[in-house]
Amino acid sequence: MKSDIKPIVLHNDVVCIADSHWKNGDTELLECLNALQNSQVLLMGDIAQMLVGNLATSIESNKALLECIQRLSERSCVYWLEGNHDFGLQALAQILPKVIFVPRKHQPLMATYKGMIVSLAHGDLFLNIRYKLYINVLNSYFGLWALRCVDWLSNGYVYRTLQKSIDSKHIRGFYGEYEAFCVRRVEAYKKYFCKRDVMPQVIIEGHFHLGHSTYVNTKEENILYVCLPSFYVDRRIFELESTIVDR
């Protein structure tokens, strides 16, 4: 796991949106995106409930969302980090030419904000070997090619069947003891970054639907860990500036 994308500079008014799990019929996310006037917007993964960027059926199913993001990219600098519900996104480059896509293999994405080093990721990193194998195969060239073949051969039937099943699944917020969880996540990132010549002061990720930020004490320094709220669960977006000021 490595990033070949150069570190980005986060704007003062940057906002993050994570885990909105959009599907046809949802209006609140589209209204939120249409209202945004921020100069920089980070879509932190799982923006759609099911989106495979190289499948024609998936593109058609998510047409309203993609059109909304296209309009947003005309007035804001938009980064879209792949999640586990939205992947193969680089195939959308012709539809969304101004959006900067960050594949899972390039996460964590490094950034700077007011002199601080920031780590950005959807969040499904450092979990277990079984999940890593599954998600890597799914995101591989062969995996995406196989999905495209199945979509074409079934004329979209397989995709629509899977989408119906996934759309019906209950999406819940974080469950468990969150303080210990935050410490474990920071330790996992520290283990990753210790093998490199960088250590972030801020770690931002989604995936877990927690919606909580806290400073975690380490031997080196305090690290601000931000586990983003799920827009689907909490109807909230995240503003980095207000979090830094509040702390």
GIQUI-V623020 format. One line per field, one symbol per residue. ss: DSSP state (H for helix, E for strand, - for the rest). psi: psi as a letter, one per 40 degrees, with the letter a starting at -180 (. if undefined). A space follows every 10 residues. Layout:
ss = ???
psi = ???
This chain:
ss = -------EE- ----EEE--- -E-----HHH HHHHH----E EEE----E-- EE---HHHHH H-HHHHHHHH HHHHH-EEEE E----EE-HH HH-------E EE-HHH--EE EEE--EEEEE E-------HH HHHHHHHHH- HHHHHHHHHH HHH---HHHH HHHHHHH--- -------HHH HHHHHHHHHH HHH------- -EEEE----- -EEEEEE--- -EEEEEE--- HHHH---EEH HHHHHH-
psi = hihehiiihh idfiihhifd fiihdhdddd ddddeheieh hhhfifdidh hhdehddddd dfdddddddd ddedeihhhh hiaeehifde eedddgdehh hgideeiihi iihfeihhhh idefifcidd ddddddddei dddddddddd dddefedddd dddddddeih hiahhahddd dddddddddd ddddeifihi ehhhibdefd fiiihhhidd ihhhhhhiih dddefiihhd dddddd.
